[in-house]
């Protein structure tokens, strides 16, 4: 990171809402067809990510102890990453720039296929400071992005969006490389980037779990992943404007990302929910010579590397949604334990002409300790009930699902509701978010 600017895996995205217990029979009861939102994201092998870190450490040791801009260790780092990507079938481009009298390099890798007019990009800075090897800052992000790209190749992924990966130079001097890349993109090419995901320091030894709060869709994707692990997150503030998402954001490109903390101090409350040591910085070796392979928390690195892949698969390889507009409610709604009444979460739809399509899509994210207790319905503005989920899934946690509903008999505009009821005692949860797309 630049100094230049001072309950388990099941909760992710579900379609839910219950209360099929109205006294009057519903005007219509439609059985939705679940659709796969995206291919199942892979588990990124921690051993592979750490092998990349070991190579970066060796490169630093063989080149004066660092991988900084303008030094031999940085160019050797770029060559290592490029060779891996070339062998995996990526089209790589080495972009050069000049900063502080030295040549710098950005490495760009494109995966064949996907919509060339809708590009999902993930990136990280590859340079270190001159004082050390930079294994957490930012070997961690660079290695996770590299291994995710290699996982794309291993899977033979055929994404709906075009996938592009970037490794930036001279970030530690003030985001020089990423600024150069963005500033030299023609306006038409900038417009094609649907999102940029940034990963800078994701293996801190006393880690926190921070999510960028920039683009809501990207932010929610990462929150869904961590909700599935039962791990609370916080909004990332320490690195605002200090990493390579900033030039993309300034250009109007949607951004998001993950961060495990730098030299800010972990509070007692954070230690209670995440573990680690209160009163100590997230990374005591930040920008120091001790930022070596011992300066990594394996659990944080493993989780965050998997989150990188989760986001790439869900944002880049998801099934195209219907062509109409989307409306979303992200306000948490507590689902009381049985025998309490059902709860609802409303969305007001306006500006949509005519009726809803036969392929109306509903995405639901419900965090709950026993999804087999839940009954979830979609309520149309006229009160018609479309059952989405009826106490299936057994003892698994959470309900994260996409549904298609034939709502073609419904006028699109009006108040739609997601209704959820807990039908058995001793479990709790909440509606995290839901979305309807016409």
VOPAGU-2260 file (C-alpha; in pm, 1 decimal, decimal comma):
REM VOPAGU-2260
SITE   aa  ch    i         X         Y         Z
SITE  UNK   A    0       0,0       0,0       0,0
SITE  UNK   A    1     121,0     343,7     -90,0
SITE  UNK   A    2     231,6     600,8     164,6
SITE  UNK   A    3     148,8     877,4     -79,6
SITE  UNK   A    4    -188,6     944,9      75,7
SITE  UNK   A    5    -179,9     995,3     420,9
SITE  UNK   A    6   -2237,9   -1881,7    1005,9
SITE  UNK   A    7   -2036,7   -2081,3     801,9
SITE  UNK   A    8   -2022,5   -2111,8     426,9
SITE  UNK   A    9   -2382,9   -2090,1     323,2
SITE  UNK   A   10   -2492,7   -1733,9     365,2
SITE  UNK   A   11   -2423,3   -1564,0      43,0
SITE  UNK   A   12   -2711,2   -1460,2    -181,0
SITE  UNK   A   13   -3052,2   -1608,4    -130,7
SITE  UNK   A   14   -3400,5   -1542,7    -246,4
SITE  UNK   A   15   -3629,0   -1567,1      49,9
SITE  UNK   A   16   -3927,4   -1456,1     241,8
SITE  UNK   A   17   -4191,8   -1656,7     410,6
SITE  UNK   A   18   -4538,3   -1653,1     547,6
SITE  UNK   A   19   -4743,4   -1886,1     331,5
SITE  UNK   A   20   -4999,3   -1884,3     607,5
SITE  UNK   A   21   -5244,9   -1619,5     492,4
SITE  UNK   A   22   -5604,0   -1712,6     570,2
SITE  UNK   A   23   -5725,3   -1643,8     217,4
SITE  UNK   A   24   -5600,9   -1852,4     -73,4
SITE  UNK   A   25   -5357,9   -1660,2    -292,5
SITE  UNK   A   26   -5477,7   -1539,2    -629,4
SITE  UNK   A   27   -5193,4   -1731,0    -789,6
SITE  UNK   A   28   -4916,2   -1957,5    -672,0
SITE  UNK   A   29   -4627,9   -1991,6    -913,9
SITE  UNK   A   30   -4342,1   -2233,6    -873,5
SITE  UNK   A   31   -4019,0   -2054,3    -965,4
SITE  UNK   A   32   -3737,4   -2215,4   -1150,2
SITE  UNK   A   33   -3402,9   -2171,0    -980,8
SITE  UNK   A   34   -3124,3   -2061,1   -1211,4
SITE  UNK   A   35   -2756,6   -2099,0   -1154,0
SITE  UNK   A   36   -2614,4   -1752,4   -1106,0
SITE  UNK   A   37   -2261,6   -1861,7   -1188,9
SITE  UNK   A   38   -2040,0   -2169,0   -1204,0
SITE  UNK   A   39   -1925,7   -2277,8    -858,7
SITE  UNK   A   40   -1618,5   -2076,9    -759,0
SITE  UNK   A   41   -1310,5   -2287,6    -686,9
SITE  UNK   A   42   -1127,4   -2322,1    -360,3
SITE  UNK   A   43    -796,5   -2146,3    -420,4
SITE  UNK   A   44    -518,9   -2369,0    -279,1
SITE  UNK   A   45    -336,4   -2184,1      -3,8
SITE  UNK   A   46     -24,2   -2384,4     -81,0
SITE  UNK   A   47     -19,8   -2244,7    -434,8
SITE  UNK   A   48     -55,8   -1886,6    -315,8
SITE  UNK   A   49     223,4   -1935,4     -62,8
SITE  UNK   A   50     443,6   -2090,0    -330,8
SITE  UNK   A   51     416,0   -1763,8    -525,7
SITE  UNK   A   52     507,1   -1571,5    -210,8
SITE  UNK   A   53     811,1   -1792,9    -164,6
SITE  UNK   A   54     921,7   -1715,3    -518,6
SITE  UNK   A   55     876,3   -1340,7    -462,5
SITE  UNK   A   56    1078,4   -1370,3    -142,0
SITE  UNK   A   57    1358,2   -1547,3    -326,1
SITE  UNK   A   58    1352,5   -1283,9    -598,0
SITE  UNK   A   59    1390,8   -1010,9    -336,6
SITE  UNK   A   60    1673,6   -1196,4    -160,7
SITE  UNK   A   61    1859,8   -1232,4    -490,2
SITE  UNK   A   62    1815,4    -865,7    -580,0
SITE  UNK   A   63    1918,7    -649,6    -290,2
SITE  UNK   A   64    1642,9    -748,1     -51,0
SITE  UNK   A   65    1348,9    -574,9    -221,2
SITE  UNK   A   66    1123,2    -564,2    -525,3
SITE  UNK   A   67    1090,8    -187,7    -554,5
SITE  UNK   A   68    1026,1      24,7    -862,8
SITE  UNK   A   69    1333,6      70,3   -1073,9
SITE  UNK   A   70    1516,6    -217,1    -905,2
SITE  UNK   A   71    1604,7    -554,9   -1054,1
SITE  UNK   A   72    1379,8    -732,1    -805,6
SITE  UNK   A   73    1069,7    -566,2    -945,4
SITE  UNK   A   74    1142,1    -659,7   -1306,1
SITE  UNK   A   75    1218,2   -1017,6   -1196,5
SITE  UNK   A   76     880,9   -1025,0   -1016,0
SITE  UNK   A   77     703,1    -911,9   -1332,7
SITE  UNK   A   78     886,5   -1174,6   -1537,0
SITE  UNK   A   79     784,2   -1447,6   -1291,6
SITE  UNK   A   80     414,8   -1356,0   -1302,6
SITE  UNK   A   81     416,0   -1309,4   -1680,3
SITE  UNK   A   82     571,3   -1651,5   -1742,1
SITE  UNK   A   83     300,3   -1819,3   -1534,4
SITE  UNK   A   84      23,4   -1639,1   -1722,8
SITE  UNK   A   85     171,3   -1698,3   -2067,0
SITE  UNK   A   86     192,6   -2070,2   -1995,9
SITE  UNK   A   87    -170,4   -2070,2   -1882,5
SITE  UNK   A   88    -303,5   -1924,7   -2207,6
SITE  UNK   A   89    -345,5   -1558,9   -2121,4
SITE  UNK   A   90    -262,9   -1278,5   -2360,7
SITE  UNK   A   91     -15,7   -1063,7   -2168,7
SITE  UNK   A   92      95,8    -707,7   -2228,6
SITE  UNK   A   93     389,2    -537,1   -2061,5
SITE  UNK   A   94     321,1    -164,8   -2035,4
SITE  UNK   A   95     616,5      63,2   -1963,0
SITE  UNK   A   96     629,3     407,2   -1802,0
SITE  UNK   A   97     891,1     628,1   -1645,5
SITE  UNK   A   98     893,3     748,1   -1285,4
SITE  UNK   A   99    1174,5     895,4   -1074,8
SITE  UNK   A  100    1409,1     848,8   -1366,1
SITE  UNK   A  101    1351,8     473,6   -1386,6
SITE  UNK   A  102    1148,7     249,8   -1614,5
SITE  UNK   A  103     839,9      99,9   -1456,1
SITE  UNK   A  104     618,6    -184,3   -1569,2
SITE  UNK   A  105     252,5    -275,2   -1555,2
SITE  UNK   A  106     155,7    -629,7   -1649,2
SITE  UNK   A  107    -187,6    -680,0   -1807,0
SITE  UNK   A  108    -332,7   -1026,5   -1873,9
SITE  UNK   A  109    -649,5   -1091,8   -2074,9
SITE  UNK   A  110    -837,7   -1420,9   -2068,7
SITE  UNK   A  111    -986,8   -1511,6   -2409,4
SITE  UNK   A  112   -1361,1   -1477,8   -2449,7
SITE  UNK   A  113   -1636,8   -1297,0   -2270,7
SITE  UNK   A  114   -1813,4    -980,6   -2377,6
SITE  UNK   A  115   -1544,1    -737,3   -2495,4
SITE  UNK   A  116   -1776,6    -450,1   -2415,9
SITE  UNK   A  117   -1810,6    -555,4   -2050,9
SITE  UNK   A  118   -1472,5    -605,4   -1884,8
SITE  UNK   A  119   -1426,9    -720,1   -1525,9
SITE  UNK   A  120   -1079,8    -639,7   -1401,1
SITE  UNK   A  121    -890,3    -746,4   -1089,9
SITE  UNK   A  122    -554,7    -612,7    -988,0
SITE  UNK   A  123    -287,3    -557,7    -727,6
SITE  UNK   A  124      41,0    -373,2    -700,8
SITE  UNK   A  125     348,1    -589,0    -742,2
SITE  UNK   A  126     615,6    -351,7    -615,7
SITE  UNK   A  127     754,5    -334,0    -261,9
SITE  UNK   A  128     915,8     -49,3     -74,0
SITE  UNK   A  129    1295,8     -40,8     -81,2
SITE  UNK   A  130    1324,8    -151,5     282,5
SITE  UNK   A  131    1201,9    -507,4     235,0
SITE  UNK   A  132    1062,0    -787,7      23,2
SITE  UNK   A  133     700,8    -671,1      57,7
SITE  UNK   A  134     547,5   -1013,0     111,0
SITE  UNK   A  135     225,0    -893,4     270,4
SITE  UNK   A  136     246,3    -550,4     103,4
SITE  UNK   A  137     175,8    -654,8    -158,6
SITE  UNK   A  138     294,5    -999,7    -244,7
SITE  UNK   A  139     -22,4   -1125,2     -77,3
SITE  UNK   A  140    -262,1    -952,5    -315,6
SITE  UNK   A  141     -42,9   -1017,8    -618,7
SITE  UNK   A  142     -11,7   -1389,5    -542,3
SITE  UNK   A  143    -386,3   -1430,2    -479,5
SITE  UNK   A  144    -477,4   -1254,1    -803,0
SITE  UNK   A  145    -221,2   -1462,8    -992,5
SITE  UNK   A  146    -349,2   -1790,7    -850,1
SITE  UNK   A  147    -709,2   -1688,8    -925,5
SITE  UNK   A  148    -612,8   -1617,1   -1284,5
SITE  UNK   A  149    -446,3   -1959,1   -1305,3
SITE  UNK   A  150    -764,0   -2112,6   -1160,3
SITE  UNK   A  151    -959,5   -1948,4   -1443,9
SITE  UNK   A  152    -730,2   -2128,6   -1686,7
SITE  UNK   A  153    -750,1   -2463,0   -1504,0
SITE  UNK   A  154   -1130,8   -2442,1   -1506,3
SITE  UNK   A  155   -1144,9   -2344,9   -1873,2
SITE  UNK   A  156   -1384,5   -2075,7   -1755,6
SITE  UNK   A  157   -1610,9   -1926,8   -2018,9
SITE  UNK   A  158   -1715,9   -1602,3   -1853,5
SITE  UNK   A  159   -1998,6   -1379,6   -1964,7
SITE  UNK   A  160   -1775,6   -1077,0   -1909,5
SITE  UNK   A  161   -1428,2   -1039,1   -2047,0
SITE  UNK   A  162   -1175,7   -1100,8   -1769,0
SITE  UNK   A  163    -864,2    -888,3   -1731,8
SITE  UNK   A  164    -599,5    -896,1   -1459,5
SITE  UNK   A  165    -339,8    -632,8   -1376,5
SITE  UNK   A  166     -22,4    -605,7   -1169,7
SITE  UNK   A  167      83,6    -246,9   -1108,8
SITE  UNK   A  168     425,5     -90,2   -1075,9
SITE  UNK   A  169     536,7     202,9    -859,5
SITE  UNK   A  170     229,7     199,4    -638,2
SITE  UNK   A  171     449,7     276,8    -341,8
SITE  UNK   A  172     557,2     601,7    -508,2
SITE  UNK   A  173     199,4     726,8    -540,6
SITE  UNK   A  174      -7,8     487,2    -753,4
SITE  UNK   A  175     207,1     571,5   -1053,7
SITE  UNK   A  176     152,3     254,8   -1254,7
SITE  UNK   A  177    -224,4     229,8   -1218,1
SITE  UNK   A  178    -264,0     601,6   -1286,2
SITE  UNK   A  179     -62,0     559,6   -1603,2
SITE  UNK   A  180    -278,1     267,9   -1715,9
SITE  UNK   A  181    -608,9     444,2   -1653,4
SITE  UNK   A  182    -497,3     780,6   -1791,9
SITE  UNK   A  183    -377,5     619,5   -2114,5
SITE  UNK   A  184    -693,4     422,3   -2179,7
SITE  UNK   A  185    -910,0     574,6   -2454,0
SITE  UNK   A  186   -1248,0     690,4   -2328,2
SITE  UNK   A  187   -1422,7     411,4   -2518,2
SITE  UNK   A  188   -1205,7     149,8   -2344,4
SITE  UNK   A  189   -1264,7     298,9   -2000,1
SITE  UNK   A  190   -1638,3     276,8   -2065,1
SITE  UNK   A  191   -1606,7     -96,0   -2125,8
SITE  UNK   A  192   -1471,4    -169,8   -1774,4
SITE  UNK   A  193   -1774,3    -274,0   -1570,9
SITE  UNK   A  194   -1575,5    -306,2   -1249,7
SITE  UNK   A  195   -1227,4    -306,7   -1100,4
SITE  UNK   A  196   -1142,5    -519,6    -794,6
SITE  UNK   A  197    -835,7    -425,6    -589,5
SITE  UNK   A  198    -641,2    -650,9    -352,7
SITE  UNK   A  199    -372,7    -479,1    -146,8
SITE  UNK   A  200    -248,8    -645,3     175,1
SITE  UNK   A  201    -479,5    -942,9     233,5
SITE  UNK   A  202    -262,2   -1160,3     458,4
SITE  UNK   A  203    -182,5    -928,6     748,6
SITE  UNK   A  204     -45,7   -1115,9    1053,7
SITE  UNK   A  205    -298,6    -961,4    1297,1
SITE  UNK   A  206    -577,0    -942,8    1040,1
SITE  UNK   A  207    -902,7    -763,3    1005,9
SITE  UNK   A  208   -1162,3    -829,1     739,2
SITE  UNK   A  209   -1232,5    -504,9     558,5
SITE  UNK   A  210   -1447,4    -454,0     247,8
SITE  UNK   A  211   -1438,2    -145,0      26,8
SITE  UNK   A  212   -1770,9      40,1      37,8
SITE  UNK   A  213   -1756,4     191,3    -311,2
SITE  UNK   A  214   -1970,2      11,1    -570,1
SITE  UNK   A  215   -2272,9    -147,4    -395,3
SITE  UNK   A  216   -2284,3    -459,3    -613,3
SITE  UNK   A  217   -1917,0    -539,3    -567,5
SITE  UNK   A  218   -1935,6    -461,0    -197,2
SITE  UNK   A  219   -2236,1    -689,1    -152,1
SITE  UNK   A  220   -2059,9    -970,5    -337,3
SITE  UNK   A  221   -1775,6    -970,0     -86,0
SITE  UNK   A  222   -2016,5    -932,0     206,6
SITE  UNK   A  223   -2210,2   -1232,2      78,4
SITE  UNK   A  224   -1893,7   -1440,3      72,3
SITE  UNK   A  225   -1800,2   -1352,3     428,3
SITE  UNK   A  226   -2157,5   -1391,6     550,9
SITE  UNK   A  227   -2131,7   -1745,2     417,9
SITE  UNK   A  228   -1832,1   -1802,6     644,6
SITE  UNK   A  229   -2005,9   -1639,9     940,2
SITE  UNK   A  230   -1733,6   -1373,9     957,9
SITE  UNK   A  231   -1835,1   -1012,2    1019,4
SITE  UNK   A  232   -1672,0    -746,4     805,2
SITE  UNK   A  233   -1610,8    -376,9     844,5
SITE  UNK   A  234   -1595,5     -98,0     591,3
SITE  UNK   A  235   -1240,2     -31,0     477,4
SITE  UNK   A  236   -1122,5     321,2     565,5
SITE  UNK   A  237    -747,6     294,9     630,2
SITE  UNK   A  238    -657,6     262,5     264,7
SITE  UNK   A  239    -904,3     510,2     114,0
SITE  UNK   A  240    -731,6     679,7    -176,4
SITE  UNK   A  241    -405,1     500,0     -98,5
SITE  UNK   A  242    -421,0     206,6    -336,6
SITE  UNK   A  243    -473,4     130,4    -703,3
SITE  UNK   A  244    -852,1     141,3    -703,7
SITE  UNK   A  245    -831,4     520,8    -667,9
SITE  UNK   A  246    -742,9     603,2   -1032,2
SITE  UNK   A  247   -1021,6     375,2   -1155,4
SITE  UNK   A  248   -1270,0     534,2    -917,9
SITE  UNK   A  249   -1164,7     881,6   -1028,6
SITE  UNK   A  250   -1234,8     777,4   -1388,4
SITE  UNK   A  251   -1591,5     679,0   -1296,2
SITE  UNK   A  252   -1527,9     303,1   -1301,9
SITE  UNK   A  253   -1706,4      97,0   -1030,0
SITE  UNK   A  254   -1451,6     -33,4    -779,1
SITE  UNK   A  255   -1431,7    -263,7    -479,0
SITE  UNK   A  256   -1186,1    -481,1    -296,1
SITE  UNK   A  257   -1051,7    -636,1      22,6
SITE  UNK   A  258    -795,6    -536,5     283,8
SITE  UNK   A  259    -666,0    -698,9     604,3
SITE  UNK   A  260    -511,9    -389,2     764,1
SITE  UNK   A  261    -179,9    -206,1     778,7
SITE  UNK   A  262     -45,0      12,0    1058,6
SITE  UNK   A  263    -375,9     101,4    1223,9
SITE  UNK   A  264    -426,2     -54,8    1567,1
SITE  UNK   A  265    -671,0    -340,8    1621,0
SITE  UNK   A  266    -931,3    -249,6    1882,3
SITE  UNK   A  267   -1058,6    -473,0    2158,7
SITE  UNK   A  268   -1391,5    -506,4    1977,7
SITE  UNK   A  269   -1216,3    -611,9    1657,7
SITE  UNK   A  270   -1002,3    -865,5    1843,1
SITE  UNK   A  271   -1313,8   -1008,9    2003,2
SITE  UNK   A  272   -1482,6   -1076,5    1669,1
SITE  UNK   A  273   -1176,8   -1161,7    1457,0
SITE  UNK   A  274    -922,5   -1293,8    1704,0
SITE  UNK   A  275    -570,2   -1164,5    1714,8
SITE  UNK   A  276    -418,8    -909,5    1949,0
SITE  UNK   A  277    -591,0    -588,7    2055,6
SITE  UNK   A  278    -371,7    -282,4    2090,9
SITE  UNK   A  279    -135,4    -404,0    1820,5
SITE  UNK   A  280    -128,0    -295,1    1457,0
SITE  UNK   A  281    -275,3    -519,2    1191,8
SITE  UNK   A  282      70,4    -543,9    1034,5
SITE  UNK   A  283     362,9    -455,2    1262,3
SITE  UNK   A  284     601,1    -506,3     970,1
SITE  UNK   A  285     423,5    -261,5     740,0
SITE  UNK   A  286     684,9    -107,2     508,9
SITE  UNK   A  287     963,8    -270,9     707,7
SITE  UNK   A  288    1236,6    -524,8     645,7
SITE  UNK   A  289    1044,1    -784,5     847,8
SITE  UNK   A  290     765,9    -796,6     584,6
SITE  UNK   A  291     883,9   -1141,9     481,5
SITE  UNK   A  292     722,7   -1484,8     445,3
SITE  UNK   A  293     681,4   -1505,7     825,3
SITE  UNK   A  294     467,3   -1191,6     811,2
SITE  UNK   A  295     157,4   -1369,4     680,4
SITE  UNK   A  296    -154,4   -1500,0     852,3
SITE  UNK   A  297    -240,2   -1817,3     659,9
SITE  UNK   A  298    -607,1   -1813,1     756,6
SITE  UNK   A  299    -662,3   -1458,3     636,1
SITE  UNK   A  300    -468,8   -1521,4     316,1
SITE  UNK   A  301    -665,5   -1839,5     246,7
SITE  UNK   A  302   -1003,1   -1675,2     306,8
SITE  UNK   A  303    -921,9   -1367,5     104,9
SITE  UNK   A  304    -778,1   -1564,4    -186,3
SITE  UNK   A  305   -1100,6   -1765,7    -199,5
SITE  UNK   A  306   -1293,6   -1436,9    -188,7
SITE  UNK   A  307   -1102,7   -1314,6    -494,5
SITE  UNK   A  308   -1217,6   -1620,2    -688,7
SITE  UNK   A  309   -1570,8   -1592,9    -549,4
SITE  UNK   A  310   -1598,6   -1239,0    -681,8
SITE  UNK   A  311   -1448,1   -1319,5   -1022,3
SITE  UNK   A  312   -1681,2   -1614,6   -1072,1
SITE  UNK   A  313   -1994,2   -1436,6    -949,1
SITE  UNK   A  314   -1935,5   -1099,3   -1111,1
SITE  UNK   A  315   -1765,8   -1221,6   -1425,2
SITE  UNK   A  316   -1928,5   -1553,4   -1507,8
SITE  UNK   A  317   -2285,7   -1509,8   -1388,9
SITE  UNK   A  318   -2584,3   -1581,9   -1610,4
SITE  UNK   A  319   -2699,8   -1264,8   -1784,9
SITE  UNK   A  320   -2997,9   -1110,1   -1612,5
SITE  UNK   A  321   -3311,8   -1012,7   -1801,6
SITE  UNK   A  322   -3270,0    -694,0   -2003,8
SITE  UNK   A  323   -3486,8    -479,0   -1780,9
SITE  UNK   A  324   -3401,3    -265,2   -1477,7
SITE  UNK   A  325   -3319,2    -396,0   -1129,4
SITE  UNK   A  326   -3443,0    -274,6    -791,3
SITE  UNK   A  327   -3279,3    -374,9    -462,2
SITE  UNK   A  328   -3341,4    -348,0     -88,9
SITE  UNK   A  329   -3026,7    -391,0     121,4
SITE  UNK   A  330   -3181,2    -297,5     457,1
SITE  UNK   A  331   -3144,5    -577,3     712,0
SITE  UNK   A  332   -3474,8    -716,0     838,8
SITE  UNK   A  333   -3466,0    -941,7    1145,2
SITE  UNK   A  334   -3652,0   -1271,3    1107,6
SITE  UNK   A  335   -3804,8   -1351,2    1448,7
SITE  UNK   A  336   -3799,2   -1705,3    1576,8
SITE  UNK   A  337   -4113,0   -1919,3    1541,6
SITE  UNK   A  338   -4399,8   -1883,6    1626,2
SITE  UNK   A  339   -4366,3   -1513,2    1544,2
SITE  UNK   A  340   -4535,4   -1370,7    1238,1
SITE  UNK   A  341   -4370,4   -1339,9     897,2
SITE  UNK   A  342   -4171,7   -1029,3     811,7
SITE  UNK   A  343   -4155,1    -845,7     482,4
SITE  UNK   A  344   -3901,4    -636,8     295,4
SITE  UNK   A  345   -4055,8    -402,1      34,9
SITE  UNK   A  346   -3925,2    -271,5    -295,3
SITE  UNK   A  347   -4110,8       4,7    -478,3
SITE  UNK   A  348   -4086,4     -36,2    -854,6
SITE  UNK   A  349   -4151,3     259,1   -1082,5
SITE  UNK   A  350   -4078,4     359,1   -1439,3
SITE  UNK   A  351   -4122,2      10,3   -1585,3
SITE  UNK   A  352   -4375,2      -0,8   -1866,6
SITE  UNK   A  353   -4640,2    -271,2   -1878,9
SITE  UNK   A  354   -4629,3    -606,4   -1705,9
SITE  UNK   A  355   -4340,9    -792,5   -1548,0
SITE  UNK   A  356   -4168,9   -1041,8   -1779,5
SITE  UNK   A  357   -4210,0   -1417,9   -1770,2
SITE  UNK   A  358   -3843,3   -1428,2   -1668,3
SITE  UNK   A  359   -3862,5   -1193,7   -1370,3
SITE  UNK   A  360   -3553,3   -1264,1   -1164,0
SITE  UNK   A  361   -3538,9   -1253,0    -785,6
SITE  UNK   A  362   -3210,5   -1273,0    -596,7
SITE  UNK   A  363   -3226,1   -1337,1    -224,8
SITE  UNK   A  364   -2960,8   -1326,3      46,3
SITE  UNK   A  365   -3088,0   -1449,8     382,1
SITE  UNK   A  366   -2855,1   -1515,7     673,4
SITE  UNK   A  367   -3011,0   -1780,4     899,3
SITE  UNK   A  368   -2893,1   -2063,0    1122,3
SITE  UNK   A  369   -3134,5   -2321,0     973,9
SITE  UNK   A  370   -3274,9   -2256,3     627,5
SITE  UNK   A  371   -3490,3   -2564,6     650,1
SITE  UNK   A  372   -3717,5   -2360,5     880,9
SITE  UNK   A  373   -3780,8   -2086,5     626,3
SITE  UNK   A  374   -4075,6   -2019,7     399,6
SITE  UNK   A  375   -4002,8   -1744,1     148,1
SITE  UNK   A  376   -4249,0   -1581,1     -88,1
SITE  UNK   A  377   -4252,9   -1303,0    -341,8
SITE  UNK   A  378   -4564,2   -1087,2    -307,0
SITE  UNK   A  379   -4676,4    -895,8    -615,5
SITE  UNK   A  380   -4831,8    -549,2    -578,2
SITE  UNK   A  381   -5183,6    -699,2    -606,4
SITE  UNK   A  382   -5111,4    -954,9    -332,8
SITE  UNK   A  383   -5042,1   -1252,6    -557,2
SITE  UNK   A  384   -4804,4   -1494,0    -384,8
SITE  UNK   A  385   -4516,2   -1664,9    -563,1
SITE  UNK   A  386   -4353,1   -1921,8    -336,8
SITE  UNK   A  387   -3977,4   -1925,4    -370,9
SITE  UNK   A  388   -3861,0   -2151,8     -89,3
SITE  UNK   A  389   -4061,8   -2385,8     131,4
SITE  UNK   A  390   -3859,2   -2534,9     417,3
SITE  UNK   A  391   -3605,2   -2715,2     199,8
SITE  UNK   A  392   -3230,4   -2742,1     243,8
SITE  UNK   A  393   -3229,8   -2926,6     575,0
SITE  UNK   A  394   -2996,0   -2810,6     847,4
SITE  UNK   A  395   -2773,8   -2596,1     624,1
SITE  UNK   A  396   -2723,9   -2232,4     714,0
SITE  UNK   A  397   -2846,6   -1936,9     512,2
SITE  UNK   A  398   -3042,7   -1907,8     191,2
SITE  UNK   A  399   -2857,1   -1767,8    -106,8
SITE  UNK   A  400   -3038,4   -1827,1    -430,9
SITE  UNK   A  401   -3159,8   -1678,1    -757,5
SITE  UNK   A  402   -3507,2   -1756,4    -886,3
SITE  UNK   A  403   -3695,0   -1686,8   -1207,4
SITE  UNK   A  404   -4065,9   -1622,2   -1172,4
SITE  UNK   A  405   -4331,3   -1604,6   -1442,1
SITE  UNK   A  406   -4492,9   -1281,6   -1326,1
SITE  UNK   A  407   -4618,3   -1181,3   -1669,1
SITE  UNK   A  408   -4973,1   -1134,0   -1537,8
SITE  UNK   A  409   -4852,6    -866,9   -1293,3
SITE  UNK   A  410   -4818,8    -495,5   -1354,1
SITE  UNK   A  411   -4451,2    -422,3   -1293,8
SITE  UNK   A  412   -4490,5     -91,4   -1111,7
SITE  UNK   A  413   -4592,2     -95,5    -747,6
SITE  UNK   A  414   -4471,4    -234,8    -417,5
SITE  UNK   A  415   -4324,0    -584,9    -435,1
SITE  UNK   A  416   -4240,5    -763,0    -111,5
SITE  UNK   A  417   -4020,3   -1044,4      -2,1
SITE  UNK   A  418   -4196,6   -1228,0     282,4
SITE  UNK   A  419   -4012,9   -1462,9     515,1
SITE  UNK   A  420   -4140,1   -1675,9     799,6
SITE  UNK   A  421   -3947,2   -1892,3    1043,6
SITE  UNK   A  422   -4168,0   -2200,0    1084,8
SITE  UNK   A  423   -3983,1   -2378,4    1366,7
SITE  UNK   A  424   -3825,8   -2266,4    1690,9
SITE  UNK   A  425   -3467,0   -2218,0    1807,3
SITE  UNK   A  426   -3309,6   -2050,2    1504,7
SITE  UNK   A  427   -3247,7   -1688,6    1412,3
SITE  UNK   A  428   -3146,8   -1478,7    1116,9
SITE  UNK   A  429   -3222,1   -1179,9     898,2
SITE  UNK   A  430   -3293,0   -1076,0     541,7
SITE  UNK   A  431   -2959,3    -938,6     429,3
SITE  UNK   A  432   -3074,7    -813,9      88,7
SITE  UNK   A  433   -3294,4    -898,8    -206,4
SITE  UNK   A  434   -3330,1    -776,5    -563,4
SITE  UNK   A  435   -3589,5    -799,9    -838,9
SITE  UNK   A  436   -3496,3    -764,7   -1206,8
SITE  UNK   A  437   -3745,2    -719,7   -1487,7
